[in-house]
Structure formats: C-alpha cells, structure tokens
Amino acid sequence: MLLAQLTKLSIVPKAAVEKLGNEAFNQAPVGSGPYRLTGFTRGVKAELAAVPDYWRGTPPFPRVEFRPVPDESTRLANLRSGRSDITRILLTDDADALKSERQIKVLWTPVERVAMIALNALVGPTKDKRVREAIAHAIDRDLIVEALLKGYGKSVDQMMPPSNFGWIDGLPGYKYDPARARALLKEAGIAPGTKVTFPTAPSFDQRVVQAIHQMLGDIGLDAQIGMVDIGTYLRLRQGRPEEAGEVSFFRWSCGCQDADGVLFPLFHSSSQWSKYTNPALDAQIEAGRDTLDEKSRLDHYRRALTIIHDDVAAVPLYQDVMMFAARKEVKWQPTANEAFFLMDMSWAP
C-alpha cells in the first residue's frame, strides 16, 4: 500500500516540526511546494506567495489568498462581485443556476468519494442483519440521484467507484423494495415506530439526509436526527459503538484510489471508524494489503466486497462529485482525487 498512500503525503522538515511542535508549525509551516505562507489569520484568511525557483517552474500566480466562507450564498456573492476568483459549491441547484451567468463557469467532475448509509452492526436494532437489509431496501437511490443531485452523481453498488483499484464489476445492488423492507422488519420483531439514532452535521447535504429520514419512516423506522457540528460528528463516528449512532449519512474518500484505503478504515474490526466485526472480512482485507500481486489483491477484494454486500455492513448510495464555480478567467479542471493544486491552474488566454 505504500506507493498509493504516498500520494497523500506532504514533505516537511523534521527539524522544524520537532523544534516548533505541531501547533506552532501549523501557524508558520515550512514545506516544499510552489508557495510559502506569508500571512495567516485563523478563520479569516491565509496568504501565500510564489516560490520563484520552484523545481516544476514558475508558479502561475505571484500571490494567492484563501478565505474560509461557510455560507454558500455569500461565497457566490463574492464570486459575482469579483472579490473571489474560484469557490467550492455544494448544491446542484446552485450549479444549474450559475450556468446561465456569462462571467462565471461551473467546473465539476465525479470523484472517488462515495456517499453511503453507515450502519452500526454492534448496538441497537441494526445489530440484526435483517434490519440492515430492510434499510438497504428502503432507500430509493435512483430518486435521490435524479431529484436531488440532478444527475451530477451516479448510484453505485459498492463502497468505491470504478476509478479505484479493487472495484469489482457485477456486484449486485440492493433493489428499492419497501414492501420487502417492512417484511424484514416484521420478521426481526421490529415494531412500527421503532427509533434509531441518526447523527448528522451541516457539512452534509441535508436534502439527502431528509430524504433518507423520510424513506426510513415509510417502512416504519423513526430516525431520530441529531444535528451536531462536523467535529463532534466525526468524534461520535470514531467513538464507542454506543455513541456512534445506529444510522448515519456518510461520505468517504481515501485520496489513494485503492480499495485498502476504503475497506480497512471503514470495515476492519481494528479501525476506530468501523462499527462492524467479521473475522472472515478482516482476513480478506489483511490479505489484500499484504501482497504485491495485483491479481491476488483483486481476488481478496472481490471476496471482501461480497461479504460486505451479503451482510449489509453499509449501504452505498452514489459516487459523489466535486463542484466549483469560477470566474471565466480561471483555467482549471477538477480531478477524481479531489486535489486543489495551484500549479495546475492558470489564467485563461
């Protein structure tokens, strides 16, 4: 896994980190890239200046400023006024609306991040496989993609997209079948109106969260949505099974485009993210990361993904997209690994 994982790492000087400590180093980092940090105000802006003798060539912009702006409407207002040149957008409605504006263009691409319903197989009603299977059959993924994502996303039947090594062709998906879902709940002894905890955070598309909530309600599960900030949400998901929630909308990307970066953290019993334990699955994941033979690795991942599917360890929903709005003068194209490298950008001629 080393070569795939190295794509995510940045090189920093060991002596500087050890001398300053993590917190101080984060305030005044020393790196090896095409820009250096010249000013930083937490929550306000980060200022960068080009390194003229960078080994790949002269950086495209002499100065760059990043500004965190949580509200999407404010980000778009800044773009329209020229205060910003490029910004991240999250809502497909905004992407469609911007297409008619002459000075702005929408840049987007499918990425390796997959949206899913994370299920807690260690506590609560979702310990029962029949309940997890009922949840899988309750979700109309195609409706979510068509009505909410406006075709930008694409439904998937496994926890990673085809761009990842280890993806297998032909793995069946869970069919939308609410009648089957209600029958499974009845078979499991789950009474209509049974509550399941459903933590979420503002960073997630709440239209999708509400759609999942309604679909679960249609089969008789009362999903108790708990809204918390993203930091708290992540701590809950990594914490004890009793506090992680029984159902949650989740998005995952390893940045390495390799099955190990998805399967090990999400489903291996040793991972703090995993709320699922299966020795047979652990064995396949471990075998897949312990050999260099690609054919052997693919075979192990096929077995692992089949176990995940058959035991309904989670419910894959759709391959996510990354969307940006930019001034016409910006030349850049997003990539599947979600990188945002200034050296790949320029002013359009």
Helices and strands as residue ranges (DSSP letters): H 2-6, H 14-20, H 22-27, E 35-41, E 45-50, E 63-66, H 72-81, E 86-89, H 92-98, E 104-119, G 125-127, H 129-138, H 141-143, I 144-148, E 154-155, H 178-187, E 194-200, H 206-218, E 221-227, H 230-238, G 241-243, E 247-252, H 260-267, H 279-289, H 294-310, E 314-327, E 330-331, G 342-344, E 346-347
